[in-house]
Amino acid sequence: SERRVMRITAHRNDVNSVTFVDDSPHLIITGSDDRTCKVWDRRTCGSLRAVPAGVLVGHTEGIAHVNSKGDGRHFISNSKDQSIKLWDMRKMKSENEVRLPSARPTWDYRWSRQRSRGVRVEEDISLTTFVGHDVLQTLIRSYFSPRSTTGQRYIYTGSHSGSVFVYDVLTGSVVNRLCAHEAPVRDVSWHPHDPVITSTSWDGSVRMWTYESTA
């Protein structure tokens, strides 16, 4: 039978995304409108006031989506500050060690105009920041490219502009921009074994792309 096995009071604002760190059922990552990413170990979350295993700070607006690389160390977060950040969980800190973002009202990305991209804050402990795409009106999702065909060399994401952006993990640069949609692209999926990317858009269409590496 279905039953709830755990409840965590995790963040001070909306929690927009969650993912497992790897194949283990114990570690999860959450991203919130309080502008933090947190790592939780289910084995130590026995109370309503559970303490995260670590906190990662660096975004200046809410987190729209988180995606793990699956190696037990790295994950990415897509944010309403118009950037994706790459994180190493070995650099995460406890809640007592970091200055958490203030509880000021969050910028309403659904209606307001785009803010500055990639603004770095003093507490930022991310490895790389990727800018170019737009996160407006909806929670845009981003992912690592497949391990079997690309070695997870890329990060790819939808965009409010109607494009699919592909970033190089090592350089942070945009290596490809796939343009065809006439409305925001909220979600994308790269086939795990074939060089094919699928994108979905508010224009009512689903498009399929054949992707060839430029390397």
DAMOTA-V504641 format. One line per field, one symbol per residue. ss: DSSP state (2 for helix, 1 for strand, 0 for the rest). phi: phi as a letter, one per 20 degrees, with the letter a starting at -180 (. if undefined). burial: b if it has 16 or more other ideal C-beta (glycine too) atoms within 10 Angstrom, else e. A space follows every 50 residues. Layout:
ss = ???
phi = ???
burial = ???
//
This chain:
ss = 00000000000000111111000000111111000111111222000000 00011110000011111100000111111000111111222010000000 00000000000000000000000000011110000000000111002222 00011110000011111100000111111000001111110000011111 100001111100000
phi = .ebfdacceecebgeebbbffbffeedcdcccfemcdcdcdgfddecfdf dffaccdrfdcfeeacbefnencdbccdcfembdcecdffefcfgfedef gfefgffeffcfffefelfedfefdfebddcqeddcmbefdbbfffffdc mlfcdcbfbffndddcdeffenefdacedafdbgeecbbdgfcdfcddcd cffndddcdeddfef
burial = eeeeeeebebbebeebbebebeeeeebbbbbbbbbbbbbbbbeebeeeeb ebbbbbbbbbbbbbbbbbbbeeebbbbbbbbbbbbbbebeebeeeeebee beeeebbebeeeeeeeeeeeeeeeebebbbbbbbbbebbbbbbbbbeebb ebbbbbbbbbbbbbbbbbbeebeeebebeebeebbbbbebeeeeeebebb beeeeebebebeeee
//
